[in-house]
């Protein structure tokens, strides 16, 4: 993973995009794109100009982690009866990390605790837990805040897709008939070297149910 630190470098120096444009001759859209998209491609000529202007080395301009990540998930093969106020397993997450010829795959259980249908503000609480080892924790701890934020965003997007498939399985609109959406909470845990549970991050988002016909079938 490679990302520019331009936004951070400008903030540290109290510089604006206008300041950079005026001195370097680079266009405002180009600088804005670099600031708003740390993973944007930047020509070596422009990197040279920016490093010269900011008086930084290439290592200071870029943030680098020698790992690439991909995320996969699957629902539990055998569907369990939907339960309320009780944690039960609904699927698995897999975080695959690669660096050259090195591979590090970490499996997570996805556990769900669901509010009762009569609750005023129903919620689904997902606990993503790593029951195996601390390999992912080690990589996660090596990441800069930018890379952690990026990976967290990818995990959240995967969880949204996971919720859609889980909705197909259990029909949330049928379970929570008094609501058109539900709050989703996600807590992700790793495992320390001492085999202790370690909270990596937590987030939440609103999930809108798929429309159902009167016969309960998804439209």
C-alpha positions as CSV (number, residue, x, y, z in Angstrom):
1,X,0.0,0.0,0.0
2,X,1.4,3.4,-1.1
3,X,-0.3,6.7,-0.3
4,X,0.9,10.3,-0.4
5,X,0.9,12.4,2.8
6,X,0.3,15.7,1.1
7,X,-2.8,16.6,3.2
8,X,-0.8,16.0,6.4
9,X,2.2,17.8,5.2
10,X,0.2,20.9,4.3
11,X,-1.7,20.8,7.6
12,X,1.6,20.6,9.6
13,X,2.9,23.7,7.7
14,X,-0.4,25.6,7.8
15,X,-0.3,25.8,4.0
16,X,-3.3,26.0,1.7
17,X,-3.8,24.5,-1.8
18,X,-3.6,28.0,-3.1
19,X,-0.1,28.4,-1.6
20,X,1.1,25.2,-3.3
21,X,-0.4,26.3,-6.7
22,X,1.2,29.7,-6.5
23,X,4.7,28.4,-5.8
24,X,4.9,25.1,-7.7
25,X,2.8,26.0,-10.8
26,X,0.8,22.9,-10.5
27,X,-2.9,23.2,-11.1
28,X,-5.6,23.5,-8.4
29,X,-7.5,20.4,-9.6
30,X,-4.3,18.4,-9.6
31,X,-3.4,19.4,-6.0
32,X,-7.0,18.9,-4.8
33,X,-7.0,15.4,-6.2
34,X,-3.7,14.5,-4.4
35,X,-5.1,15.9,-1.2
36,X,-8.5,14.3,-1.4
37,X,-7.3,11.0,-2.8
38,X,-4.0,9.9,-1.1
39,X,-3.8,6.9,-3.5
40,X,-3.9,9.0,-6.7
41,X,-1.2,8.5,-9.3
42,X,1.3,11.4,-9.3
43,X,4.0,11.9,-11.9
44,X,7.6,11.8,-10.8
45,X,8.0,15.4,-12.0
46,X,5.2,16.6,-9.7
47,X,6.5,14.6,-6.8
48,X,9.8,16.2,-7.3
49,X,8.3,19.7,-7.3
50,X,6.3,19.0,-4.2
51,X,9.1,17.5,-2.2
52,X,11.3,20.5,-3.2
53,X,8.6,23.0,-2.1
54,X,7.9,21.2,1.2
55,X,11.5,20.4,1.8
56,X,10.9,16.7,2.5
57,X,12.4,13.5,1.3
58,X,10.5,10.9,-0.8
59,X,10.1,8.8,2.3
60,X,8.4,11.7,4.1
61,X,6.1,12.5,1.2
62,X,4.8,8.9,0.9
63,X,3.4,6.5,3.4
64,X,4.2,2.9,2.6
65,X,3.2,-0.5,3.9
66,X,4.6,-3.6,2.0
67,X,1.3,-5.4,2.2
68,X,-1.8,-5.6,0.0
69,X,-5.1,-6.7,1.5
70,X,-8.3,-8.3,0.2
71,X,-11.4,-9.1,2.2
72,X,-13.8,-12.0,1.7
73,X,-16.8,-13.2,3.6
74,X,-19.4,-16.0,3.6
75,X,-22.6,-16.8,5.4
76,X,-22.8,-19.7,7.7
77,X,-23.4,-22.9,5.6
78,X,-26.1,-24.1,7.9
79,X,-28.7,-21.4,8.6
80,X,-29.5,-21.0,12.3
81,X,-32.9,-19.9,13.7
82,X,-32.9,-16.1,14.1
83,X,-32.5,-15.3,17.8
84,X,-33.1,-12.1,19.9
85,X,-30.8,-10.7,22.6
86,X,-28.5,-13.7,22.2
87,X,-25.3,-13.9,20.3
88,X,-25.1,-16.5,17.5
89,X,-22.8,-17.2,14.6
90,X,-24.0,-16.0,11.1
91,X,-20.8,-16.2,9.0
92,X,-17.1,-15.8,8.5
93,X,-14.7,-13.1,7.4
94,X,-11.4,-13.6,5.8
95,X,-8.7,-10.9,5.6
96,X,-6.0,-11.9,3.1
97,X,-2.6,-10.1,3.2
98,X,0.2,-10.5,0.7
99,X,3.7,-9.1,0.4
100,X,5.8,-10.6,-2.4
101,X,5.7,-14.3,-1.9
102,X,4.5,-14.0,1.7
103,X,0.9,-14.7,2.6
104,X,-1.0,-14.1,5.8
105,X,-4.6,-15.1,5.9
106,X,-6.7,-14.5,9.0
107,X,-10.2,-15.9,9.6
108,X,-12.8,-14.2,11.7
109,X,-16.1,-15.5,13.0
110,X,-19.1,-13.1,12.5
111,X,-21.4,-13.2,15.5
112,X,-24.7,-11.4,15.7
113,X,-26.8,-10.1,18.6
114,X,-30.2,-8.8,17.4
115,X,-32.7,-6.6,19.2
116,X,-36.2,-7.9,19.8
117,X,-38.8,-6.8,17.2
118,X,-40.7,-4.9,20.0
119,X,-37.7,-2.7,20.8
120,X,-38.3,1.0,20.0
121,X,-34.9,1.5,18.3
122,X,-33.9,-2.0,17.0
123,X,-30.3,-2.7,16.2
124,X,-28.1,-5.5,14.9
125,X,-24.7,-5.8,16.6
126,X,-22.1,-7.7,14.7
127,X,-19.0,-8.9,16.5
128,X,-16.2,-9.9,14.2
129,X,-13.8,-12.0,16.2
130,X,-10.5,-13.7,15.3
131,X,-10.4,-17.0,17.2
132,X,-7.1,-18.2,15.8
133,X,-4.0,-16.1,16.1
134,X,-2.6,-12.5,16.3
135,X,-1.1,-12.3,12.8
136,X,-3.6,-9.7,11.6
137,X,-3.1,-7.7,14.8
138,X,0.6,-7.4,14.1
139,X,0.0,-6.0,10.6
140,X,-2.8,-3.7,11.9
141,X,-0.5,-2.3,14.5
142,X,2.2,-1.5,11.8
143,X,-0.3,0.6,9.8
144,X,-0.4,4.3,9.8
145,X,-3.7,5.9,10.7
146,X,-4.4,6.5,7.0
147,X,-4.0,2.8,6.1
148,X,-6.0,1.7,9.1
149,X,-8.8,4.1,8.1
150,X,-8.7,2.8,4.5
151,X,-8.8,-0.9,5.6
152,X,-11.6,-0.1,8.1
153,X,-13.6,1.5,5.2
154,X,-13.1,-1.6,3.1
155,X,-14.3,-3.8,5.9
156,X,-17.4,-1.6,6.5
157,X,-18.3,-1.8,2.8
158,X,-17.9,-5.6,3.0
159,X,-20.2,-5.7,6.0
160,X,-22.8,-3.7,4.1
161,X,-22.7,-6.4,1.4
162,X,-22.8,-9.1,4.1
163,X,-26.0,-7.5,5.6
164,X,-27.7,-7.6,2.2
165,X,-27.0,-11.3,1.9
166,X,-28.1,-11.9,5.5
167,X,-31.2,-9.9,4.8
168,X,-32.0,-12.3,1.9
169,X,-31.6,-15.2,4.3
170,X,-33.7,-13.9,7.2
171,X,-35.9,-11.2,5.7
172,X,-35.4,-8.3,8.2
173,X,-38.4,-6.4,6.9
174,X,-40.6,-9.4,8.0
175,X,-38.9,-9.6,11.4
176,X,-38.9,-5.9,12.2
177,X,-42.3,-5.0,10.6
178,X,-42.5,-1.6,12.4
179,X,-39.3,-0.3,10.9
180,X,-38.0,0.4,7.4
181,X,-34.4,0.4,8.5
182,X,-32.2,-0.7,11.4
183,X,-29.0,0.5,13.0
184,X,-26.0,-1.7,12.4
185,X,-23.1,-1.8,14.9
186,X,-19.8,-3.5,14.0
187,X,-17.1,-4.3,16.5
188,X,-14.0,-6.0,15.2
189,X,-11.6,-7.9,17.5
190,X,-8.2,-9.4,17.0
191,X,-6.1,-11.6,19.2
192,X,-2.9,-10.6,21.1
193,X,0.2,-12.8,21.4
194,X,-1.1,-13.8,24.8
195,X,-4.4,-15.0,23.2
196,X,-6.4,-12.1,24.7
197,X,-9.2,-10.4,22.8
198,X,-8.1,-7.0,21.4
199,X,-10.6,-4.5,20.1
200,X,-9.4,-3.2,16.7
201,X,-12.2,-0.8,15.8
202,X,-15.9,-0.1,16.1
203,X,-18.3,1.6,13.7
204,X,-22.0,1.9,12.9
205,X,-24.3,2.6,9.9
206,X,-27.9,2.6,9.0
207,X,-29.2,-0.3,6.9
208,X,-32.5,0.1,4.9
209,X,-34.5,-3.1,4.5
210,X,-35.3,-4.5,1.1
211,X,-39.0,-4.0,0.2
212,X,-41.3,-6.9,0.8
213,X,-44.6,-7.8,-0.8
214,X,-47.6,-8.6,1.4
215,X,-46.8,-12.3,1.1
216,X,-43.4,-11.7,2.6
217,X,-41.4,-12.2,-0.6
218,X,-38.7,-9.7,-1.5
219,X,-39.4,-7.5,-4.5
